[in-house]
Amino acid sequence: MRARFKRLEERVAELQSAGLARTLRPLFPTGPTTAELDGREIQVFSSNDYLGLAWELRSSWRGRGAGSSRLIAGDRNAHHALEEKLEELFCGPALVFPSGYQANLALMSTLFEAGDVVASDALNHASIIDGLRLSKAERRVIPHGDPSAIPKDSTAVVVEGLYSMDGDQLSLKEYQNKRRWLVVDEAHAVGCIGPKGRGASYEQELVPDVVVGTLGKAYGAAGAFVICPWELKQLLISKGRSFVYTTGLAEAAARAALVGIERADHARRELLASRVRRFRAGLADLGRFPPGKDHIVPLVLGPSTMAAAQALLEEGFFVPGIRAPTVSKGQERLRFSLSAAHSDAQIDALLTAIDKVLR
Ligand SMILES: Cc1ncc(COP(=O)(O)O)c(C=O)c1O
């Protein structure tokens, strides 16, 4: 026992000495974009609450946990009402999951079989990577944004609608080909981008074969969904291990998500777009031109990232520093997430702080 414990201790020490130990920081929200951290009021530019709904929905959490897998005693009217709402919005069968991570595990390991060759963009989220690892398919990682690297024999390609660390969209039509599946994870885009907030693919006038979306980011609640052909939905219900062998999405979360989807309207998306324009224009005035055009704004600073994040925090702005292994070495960055709930004054104050810290 002592030797095993010692091994744990050594591993923690290794992480700490490499500067890679992650820490949890309790944050107490005091408003849609403000919080108390270590006894100080801070402006939050790090949440995925892109439409400011999470704060608004706090009184919509009514109901219980599901109590068991949906296949045992955990299937609720709230799940079906939510799936109907999503089916109406995305015009295809929908299945909800307790989280996006679980949705991707089930989807990748169910859709792909031995003999499949799946091209996966190099910057795809960990849940896609892990799902593909669980499947018996062969995974071929292709350079980010390079559709010419898709192997000729691939049976599927998996990409994201809006990349969560780079803030960019791919040119999705170049990934589409009738001979293979196109799966687009729209976790950071649904609610915010495209007609009716259906994501980057719809903004680019393309309907993927399968869409993954989350309910815990722009929709302000928790959970996730997959939009897919009817047959795949049936397979996910029967064979998707992270759907079958887990407690269903909490009824309370499903109800909150329904309200979130209803409130994620055009006016909110317009407001978010105006915040994004203001922030990106302000950065351009400071001589900084981050990639993308949407609400995730990365500033790649390399090794000085964590010091810059700390300096911004001292100025009262909570912006995460993203470092290896989440991004590759040398690509460390500040990741700003904008919300429709930010005020112009907050954005201007942030720009002033960035100018001071990065000058
Ligand atoms: C692209 C992508 N897919 C899936 C997920 C997982 O979603 P969830 O947080 O609901 O587990 C994330 C989370 O950030 C993500 O960025």
The ligand as an ORCA input file, in Angstrom:
! r2SCAN-3c Opt
* xyz 0 1
  C     -15.737     20.365    -29.362
  C     -16.220     19.857    -28.055
  N     -16.951     18.739    -28.023
  C     -17.413     18.236    -26.862
  C     -17.161     18.860    -25.664
  C     -17.660     18.258    -24.396
  O     -18.861     18.837    -24.030
  P     -19.352     18.763    -22.524
  O     -18.680     19.864    -21.808
  O     -20.844     18.897    -22.613
  O     -18.936     17.410    -21.992
  C     -16.431     20.042    -25.639
  C     -16.189     20.734    -24.354
  O     -15.634     21.757    -24.242
  C     -15.942     20.551    -26.869
  O     -15.198     21.673    -26.902
*
